[in-house]
Amino acid sequence: MDFRLSEAQKRLVAEAREFAQSEIAPYAARWDQEEHIPRRQIQKYADAGYFGMTFPAQYGGRGLSTLDAVLVIEEVARHCGISARLIVDHNFGAAITILNFGTEEQRRRVLPTICRGEALMSIGMTEPEAGSALAELTTSAAEDEEAFVINGKKHWITGAGEREYTLLYARFHEKPGPQGIGAILIHRDMPGFKYAGRIPSLGVRGVQEGILEFENLRVPKENLVVPPGSAFRKLMSAYNGQRVGASAVALGIAQGAFDFSKDYADGRRQFGRRITDFQAVQFKLADMAISLDAARYLVYRAAAGAKMGITGRYESSVAKVYASEMAVRVTSEAIQLCGAQGYARSLPLERMFRDARCFTLAGGTAEMQRIGIAGSILGRPLPQDK
Ligand SMILES: Cc1cc2nc3c(=O)[nH]c(=O)nc-3n(C[C@H](O)[C@H](O)[C@H](O)COP(=O)(O)OP(=O)(O)OC[C@H]3O[C@@H](n4cnc5c(N)ncnc54)[C@H](O)[C@@H]3O)c2cc1C
């Protein structure tokens, strides 16, 4: 087992670091305060080749590995969690589902526009009455002669209303549970698509979470991405990649908070000496570093085992639980190390702390990941995890 990065990966990291320092870091606080990241900024991520990094060249991608993508995401997240989330959403999630399970026509029509930044993409799963129990979703897709007709409501959809496409999880027939569920690609310009408002939230404020409603939304049949039947398993397997991407964001945010607080603490003097001369402070730094390393290798392990952006369920859940909980802990400790200054809005730590908090929820809660991990250990699906 070789833990070293290749020369090409080192170059990729160095480029991403320089890009994040010059094009992202100076503006991250402003996007958080304004609760908006401009589209021209998002275009820069596409222009830098950070959308569709793992897609094959014929669909506009760079053919990089999932680990390569994770390395870029981690660098960006050190300065700006929302920018890193945007990059995740356009390398994993809905896009990777189309890459793996969509038709060839869909891949050629949609994926190059994602890579070029012309179209952005959301994933629409969660409903007011179906969160962790996703297989209980009720948004319906009824088939008539020309189209699928969608009715229902989704909430907590990242990029709702702002992004052109949503990969929508819907119930195509009355069979209960996962069997009736499939996924279809909808566009915000389709009549019957309604953006029903933003959900103001604690962190990751520059990218909005919102509500979508559908009233007799007619979707052409060629937009059916994963027909019901075995769809739910396919959709969940594709979603494992999104979890690894989210873990890389959590890791990067925590690393950014660690770097900042280490430098601050090393420069801060109390009792006539540097506070890093006190062993209690040294141990705090050491524990933070240990947690970061442990998370990093779990995230890299999950990414290294990926095929076409799809990672193992066990590995991605382990990485997500550990990295998301670690990020909450480490960003909080970073604030502690900087004293009251750490709590001030003039420093980036309070933003990083707020941003880190979402990852034990978004993409499947830490509790649901633990249920999946326990199912893998026991070798059978558990009652809550069918
Ligand atoms: C920032 C953010 C972005 C998001 N983006 C998207 C998006 O783009 N698209 C999308 O579709 N969704 C998105 N979500 C929604 C997210 O996937 C859901 O919030 C998540 O799946 C949990 O659902 P819920 O909020 O309804 O919580 P609930 O399911 O109501 O859970 C509440 C609590 O109960 C616990 N719980 C529930 N069932 C069990 C059980 N069987 N055993 C033990 N504990 C249990 C949960 O772990 C949690 O702690 C986002 C959420 C956030 C916070």
The ligand as a MOL file (V3000), in Angstrom:
LIG
                    3D

  0  0  0     0  0            999 V3000
M  V30 BEGIN CTAB
M  V30 COUNTS 53 58 0 0 0
M  V30 BEGIN ATOM
M  V30 1 C -27.4030 21.6810 4.0880 0
M  V30 2 C -28.3020 20.5970 3.5880 0
M  V30 3 C -28.3530 20.3150 2.2290 0
M  V30 4 C -29.2010 19.3290 1.7340 0
M  V30 5 N -29.2600 19.1260 0.3690 0
M  V30 6 C -30.1340 18.2260 -0.1340 0
M  V30 7 C -30.2940 18.0680 -1.5440 0
M  V30 8 O -29.6180 18.7180 -2.3480 0
M  V30 9 N -31.2120 17.1850 -2.0050 0
M  V30 10 C -31.9930 16.4530 -1.1690 0
M  V30 11 O -32.8000 15.6770 -1.6560 0
M  V30 12 N -31.8780 16.5800 0.1900 0
M  V30 13 C -30.9840 17.4440 0.7280 0
M  V30 14 N -30.8610 17.6170 2.0960 0
M  V30 15 C -31.7360 16.8620 2.9760 0
M  V30 16 C -31.0260 15.7340 3.7320 0
M  V30 17 O -30.6970 14.6940 2.8560 0
M  V30 18 C -31.9920 15.2940 4.8430 0
M  V30 19 O -32.0720 16.3810 5.7450 0
M  V30 20 C -31.5240 14.0510 5.5600 0
M  V30 21 O -31.6170 12.9360 4.7210 0
M  V30 22 C -32.3400 13.7960 6.8470 0
M  V30 23 O -33.7010 13.9050 6.6520 0
M  V30 24 P -34.5770 14.8230 7.6210 0
M  V30 25 O -33.9460 16.1690 7.6770 0
M  V30 26 O -35.9730 14.7470 7.1660 0
M  V30 27 O -34.4050 14.1920 9.0720 0
M  V30 28 P -35.2900 13.0150 9.7100 0
M  V30 29 O -35.3050 11.8390 8.8060 0
M  V30 30 O -36.5900 13.5730 10.1730 0
M  V30 31 O -34.3980 12.6560 10.9770 0
M  V30 32 C -34.4090 13.4040 12.1890 0
M  V30 33 C -33.4380 12.7380 13.1540 0
M  V30 34 O -33.8710 11.3930 13.4210 0
M  V30 35 C -32.8440 10.4760 13.1280 0
M  V30 36 N -33.4090 9.2350 12.5940 0
M  V30 37 C -34.3540 9.0870 11.6340 0
M  V30 38 N -34.6000 7.7920 11.4150 0
M  V30 39 C -33.7810 7.0990 12.2410 0
M  V30 40 C -33.5460 5.7140 12.4800 0
M  V30 41 N -34.1820 4.7540 11.8040 0
M  V30 42 N -32.6270 5.3680 13.4220 0
M  V30 43 C -31.9300 6.3180 14.1010 0
M  V30 44 N -32.1000 7.6480 13.9100 0
M  V30 45 C -33.0150 8.0290 12.9900 0
M  V30 46 C -31.9810 11.1910 12.0730 0
M  V30 47 O -30.6840 10.6320 12.0260 0
M  V30 48 C -32.0200 12.6320 12.5970 0
M  V30 49 O -31.0840 12.7980 13.6140 0
M  V30 50 C -30.0030 18.5830 2.6200 0
M  V30 51 C -29.9350 18.8380 3.9960 0
M  V30 52 C -29.1050 19.8350 4.4870 0
M  V30 53 C -29.0490 20.1030 5.9620 0
M  V30 END ATOM
M  V30 BEGIN BOND
M  V30 1 1 1 2
M  V30 2 1 2 3
M  V30 3 2 2 52
M  V30 4 2 3 4
M  V30 5 1 4 5
M  V30 6 1 4 50
M  V30 7 2 5 6
M  V30 8 1 6 7
M  V30 9 1 6 13
M  V30 10 2 7 8
M  V30 11 1 7 9
M  V30 12 1 9 10
M  V30 13 2 10 11
M  V30 14 1 10 12
M  V30 15 2 12 13
M  V30 16 1 13 14
M  V30 17 1 14 15
M  V30 18 1 14 50
M  V30 19 1 15 16
M  V30 20 1 16 17
M  V30 21 1 16 18
M  V30 22 1 18 19
M  V30 23 1 18 20
M  V30 24 1 20 21
M  V30 25 1 20 22
M  V30 26 1 22 23
M  V30 27 1 23 24
M  V30 28 2 24 25
M  V30 29 1 24 26
M  V30 30 1 24 27
M  V30 31 1 27 28
M  V30 32 2 28 29
M  V30 33 1 28 30
M  V30 34 1 28 31
M  V30 35 1 31 32
M  V30 36 1 32 33
M  V30 37 1 33 34
M  V30 38 1 33 48
M  V30 39 1 34 35
M  V30 40 1 35 36
M  V30 41 1 35 46
M  V30 42 1 36 37
M  V30 43 1 36 45
M  V30 44 2 37 38
M  V30 45 1 38 39
M  V30 46 1 39 40
M  V30 47 2 39 45
M  V30 48 1 40 41
M  V30 49 2 40 42
M  V30 50 1 42 43
M  V30 51 2 43 44
M  V30 52 1 44 45
M  V30 53 1 46 47
M  V30 54 1 46 48
M  V30 55 1 48 49
M  V30 56 2 50 51
M  V30 57 1 51 52
M  V30 58 1 52 53
M  V30 END BOND
M  V30 END CTAB
M  END
